Amino acid sequence: MATTELLTNKQKPQYEVKKSMSMAAIKVIAYIVLVLLSILCLVWFYLLIINATRSHAEINTKFAFLPGKSLISNWKKMNSSSLNFMRGLINSAIIALSSSILTVYFSMMTAFAIHAYRFPGRKFFYVFILAIMMIPTQVTSLGFYNMIVNTFNMKNNYLPLILPSIAAPVTFFYIIQYMRSNLPMSLVEAARIDGAMEVGILNRIVLPLMRPALAVQLIFAFVGSWNNYYMPALLINEPKKRTLPILIYSLRSAAEKDKDLGVQYLSMTIAVLPVIVVYLIFARYIVGGVALGGVKE
């Protein structure tokens, strides 16, 4: 018995060494795979920037990993065209920022109402909102277009592109799931006992706790609105009010003799940069959500 225990005790260090070596090998393989995936994801963005610095002839002639010398000339061509890309950039920024803020805030309000209050039809409204998630935008676009153009006469107006973002079932679903696991109702009840108004509870207690979820959904809502081509193309006809996706599509669909790949790549690079900036601004809130989500009942 003692001999068996002695052998077992001698085998333990060897087993632990083998286990640590296997874990280290798994980590090395995981890091290698992650690095390769990161390179594959970033190489296309790198090539996009590189082609933005090259001329149309250079892009058609050969493939290159080094930047060219045509960035300034591409910039001048882009600004000298009748498309007015800088105005399109401002238009897209106005629509994307407004719609993303409305999406996140009103989705949080709806989630808080269904999560914190008990009222008749509460479950029905929850299921109804989730059912709307299954309806594609293209199905309702014809009726929406007729209502905006014929009933309200709001064509070439940004409001039809901003106000409908208040109803965002996907954002609502994500926020209410986060709220169920990270919003202690004891805090809400304590605030009510202290005499806080419901609006104050929402803005001073719920909003800070929901900040990581709101940051994630703000990024998604901004990207979705920024890249939206379908509805702006239906509702916006005035050249001065066109958004950036419409202008980029106009460049790509131009006649063969008017196409300039350098200008196209530069315009797409400019269109991608605001999305990266928004992500970098709100990324710290996403990382902070791990610690912030530790408050539980």
C-alpha positions in Angstrom: 0.0 0.0 0.0 2.8 2.4 0.9 4.7 1.4 -2.2 1.7 2.2 -4.4 1.2 5.6 -2.7 4.9 6.3 -3.2 4.7 5.6 -6.9 1.5 7.6 -7.2 3.2 10.6 -5.5 6.2 10.3 -7.9 4.0 10.2 -10.9 2.0 13.4 -9.9 4.8 15.8 -10.8 5.4 14.2 -14.2 1.6 14.3 -14.9 1.5 18.0 -13.9 4.5 18.7 -16.1 2.9 17.0 -19.1 -0.4 18.7 -18.4 1.3 22.2 -18.2 3.2 21.4 -21.5 0.0 20.4 -23.3 -1.8 23.5 -22.0 1.1 25.7 -23.2 1.0 24.0 -26.6 -2.7 24.6 -26.9 -2.2 28.3 -26.0 0.6 28.6 -28.6 -1.6 27.1 -31.3 -4.6 29.3 -30.2 -2.4 32.4 -30.5 -1.1 31.4 -33.9 -4.6 30.8 -35.2 -5.8 34.2 -33.8 -2.8 36.0 -35.3 -3.5 34.4 -38.7 -7.2 35.3 -38.5 -6.3 38.9 -37.5 -4.0 39.1 -40.5 -6.7 37.8 -42.8 -9.2 40.4 -41.5 -6.8 43.3 -41.6 -5.0 42.6 -45.0 -8.1 43.6 -47.0 -8.4 46.9 -45.1 -4.7 47.5 -45.6 -5.1 46.9 -49.4 -8.0 49.3 -49.4 -5.8 52.0 -48.0 -2.9 51.2 -50.3 -5.2 51.3 -53.4 -6.5 54.7 -52.2 -3.0 56.1 -52.7 -2.6 54.7 -56.3 -3.9 55.9 -59.6 -6.5 54.2 -61.8 -3.8 53.0 -64.2 -1.5 51.6 -61.5 -4.4 49.6 -60.0 -5.3 48.1 -63.4 -1.7 47.4 -64.2 -0.3 45.4 -61.2 -0.9 44.4 -57.6 1.1 46.1 -54.9 1.6 46.1 -51.2 3.4 49.4 -51.0 1.5 52.8 -51.2 1.5 54.9 -54.3 1.9 58.6 -54.9 -1.6 59.5 -56.1 -3.3 60.1 -52.8 -3.5 63.9 -53.2 -4.6 63.7 -56.9 -7.3 61.2 -55.9 -8.4 63.5 -53.2 -8.6 66.5 -55.6 -10.5 64.4 -58.2 -13.0 63.3 -55.5 -13.6 66.8 -54.3 -13.7 68.3 -57.7 -16.5 65.9 -58.9 -20.1 67.0 -58.8 -20.9 64.3 -56.2 -19.6 66.4 -53.3 -18.3 63.6 -51.0 -17.6 65.8 -48.0 -21.3 66.9 -48.0 -22.3 63.3 -48.2 -20.0 62.5 -45.3 -21.8 65.1 -43.2 -25.2 63.9 -44.2 -24.4 60.3 -43.3 -23.0 61.5 -40.0 -26.1 63.4 -39.1 -28.4 60.5 -39.9 -26.2 57.8 -38.3 -25.6 59.6 -35.1 -29.2 60.7 -34.6 -30.7 57.3 -35.4 -28.2 55.4 -33.3 -28.8 57.5 -30.2 -32.5 57.3 -30.6 -32.3 53.5 -31.2 -30.3 52.9 -28.1 -32.2 55.2 -25.7 -35.7 54.3 -26.7 -34.9 50.6 -26.7 -33.5 51.0 -23.2 -36.8 52.7 -22.2 -38.9 50.0 -23.6 -36.8 47.2 -22.0 -37.0 49.0 -18.6 -40.8 49.3 -18.9 -41.3 45.6 -19.6 -38.7 44.5 -17.1 -39.5 46.7 -14.2 -43.3 47.1 -14.4 -46.1 44.6 -14.1 -49.1 45.6 -16.3 -51.8 43.8 -18.3 -50.6 42.7 -21.7 -46.9 42.8 -20.7 -46.1 39.4 -22.0 -48.1 40.0 -25.2 -46.1 43.2 -26.0 -42.9 41.4 -25.4 -43.8 38.6 -27.8 -45.2 41.1 -30.3 -41.9 43.1 -30.3 -39.9 39.9 -30.8 -42.3 38.8 -33.7 -41.5 42.1 -35.5 -37.9 41.0 -35.6 -38.9 38.3 -38.2 -40.3 40.9 -40.7 -37.7 42.1 -43.2 -37.4 45.8 -43.9 -38.0 45.2 -47.6 -41.5 43.8 -47.0 -42.7 47.0 -45.4 -40.7 49.4 -47.5 -43.4 49.9 -50.2 -46.0 50.9 -47.7 -43.6 53.1 -45.8 -42.5 54.8 -49.0 -46.2 55.5 -50.0 -46.9 56.9 -46.5 -43.9 59.1 -46.4 -44.2 60.4 -50.0 -48.0 60.6 -50.5 -49.4 61.1 -47.0 -46.7 63.2 -45.3 -45.0 64.6 -48.3 -41.6 64.1 -46.6 -39.4 63.0 -49.5 -35.9 64.4 -49.5 -36.2 64.7 -45.7 -33.9 63.1 -43.1 -36.7 62.6 -40.5 -38.1 59.4 -42.2 -34.6 58.0 -42.0 -34.1 58.9 -38.3 -37.4 58.6 -36.5 -38.2 55.0 -37.4 -35.1 54.0 -35.6 -37.0 54.5 -32.3 -38.6 51.0 -33.0 -35.6 48.6 -32.9 -36.7 45.1 -31.8 -33.2 43.5 -32.1 -31.7 46.3 -29.9 -34.6 46.0 -27.4 -34.1 42.2 -27.1 -30.4 42.5 -26.5 -30.8 45.2 -23.9 -33.6 43.5 -22.0 -31.5 40.3 -21.8 -28.6 42.3 -20.4 -31.0 44.1 -18.0 -32.4 40.9 -16.6 -28.9 39.7 -15.5 -27.3 43.0 -14.6 -30.0 45.3 -13.2 -30.8 44.6 -9.6 -34.4 45.5 -8.9 -33.4 46.3 -5.3 -31.6 49.4 -6.6 -34.8 50.5 -8.4 -36.9 49.9 -5.4 -34.5 51.7 -3.1 -34.5 54.7 -5.4 -38.3 54.7 -5.4 -38.4 54.6 -1.6 -36.0 57.6 -1.6 -38.5 59.5 -3.7 -36.7 59.4 -7.1 -38.8 60.0 -10.2 -39.0 57.2 -12.8 -37.2 59.4 -15.3 -34.4 60.0 -12.8 -34.2 56.3 -12.0 -33.9 55.5 -15.8 -31.2 58.2 -16.4 -29.2 58.0 -13.2 -29.3 54.4 -12.2 -30.4 52.2 -15.2 -28.4 54.0 -17.8 -25.0 53.8 -16.1 -25.5 50.1 -15.4 -26.6 49.5 -19.0 -23.6 51.4 -20.4 -21.7 48.4 -21.8 -24.8 47.0 -23.5 -25.7 50.4 -24.8 -22.2 50.9 -26.2 -22.4 47.6 -28.1 -25.7 48.4 -29.6 -24.7 52.0 -30.4 -21.9 50.6 -32.5 -24.2 48.2 -34.3 -26.9 50.9 -34.8 -24.3 53.4 -36.1 -22.8 50.9 -38.6 -26.2 49.8 -39.8 -27.4 53.4 -40.4 -24.0 54.5 -41.8 -24.0 51.6 -44.4 -27.7 51.9 -45.2 -28.2 52.3 -48.9 -31.7 51.0 -49.5 -34.0 53.5 -47.8 -31.9 56.6 -48.5 -31.9 55.7 -52.1 -35.7 55.5 -52.1 -36.3 58.7 -50.2 -33.4 61.0 -51.2 -33.1 62.5 -54.7 -31.6 65.9 -54.1 -27.8 65.8 -54.8 -27.0 67.9 -51.7 -28.8 65.5 -49.4 -27.4 62.2 -50.6 -25.6 60.0 -48.2 -22.2 58.5 -48.6 -23.3 54.9 -49.7 -25.4 56.6 -52.5 -22.4 58.6 -53.7 -20.1 55.5 -53.6 -22.6 53.5 -55.6 -22.8 56.4 -58.1 -19.0 56.1 -58.6 -19.1 52.4 -59.1 -22.0 52.5 -61.5 -20.5 55.3 -63.7 -19.7 54.8 -67.3 -16.5 52.9 -68.1 -14.7 56.0 -69.4 -15.6 57.9 -66.2 -14.5 55.3 -63.7 -11.5 56.0 -61.5 -10.6 53.1 -59.2 -8.3 55.3 -57.1 -11.1 57.7 -56.3 -13.4 54.7 -55.6 -10.9 53.2 -53.1 -10.3 56.5 -51.5 -14.1 57.1 -51.0 -14.5 53.7 -49.5 -11.6 54.3 -47.1 -13.1 57.6 -46.0 -16.4 55.8 -45.5 -14.8 53.1 -43.2 -12.9 55.5 -41.0 -15.8 57.0 -39.0 -17.0 53.5 -38.1 -13.5 52.7 -36.7 -13.5 56.0 -34.7 -16.9 55.2 -33.2 -15.7 51.7 -32.2 -12.5 53.1 -30.6 -14.5 55.6 -28.6 -17.0 53.1 -27.1 -14.6 50.1 -26.9 -13.6 51.0 -23.3 -17.2 50.7 -22.2 -17.4 47.3 -23.7 -14.3 46.1 -21.8 -15.6 47.8 -18.7 -18.8 45.8 -18.9 -17.1 42.8 -17.4 -16.5 44.6 -14.1 -19.8 46.6 -14.3 -21.8 43.5 -14.8 -20.7 42.1 -11.4 -23.6 43.7 -9.5 -26.1 41.0 -8.9 -29.1 40.5 -6.6 
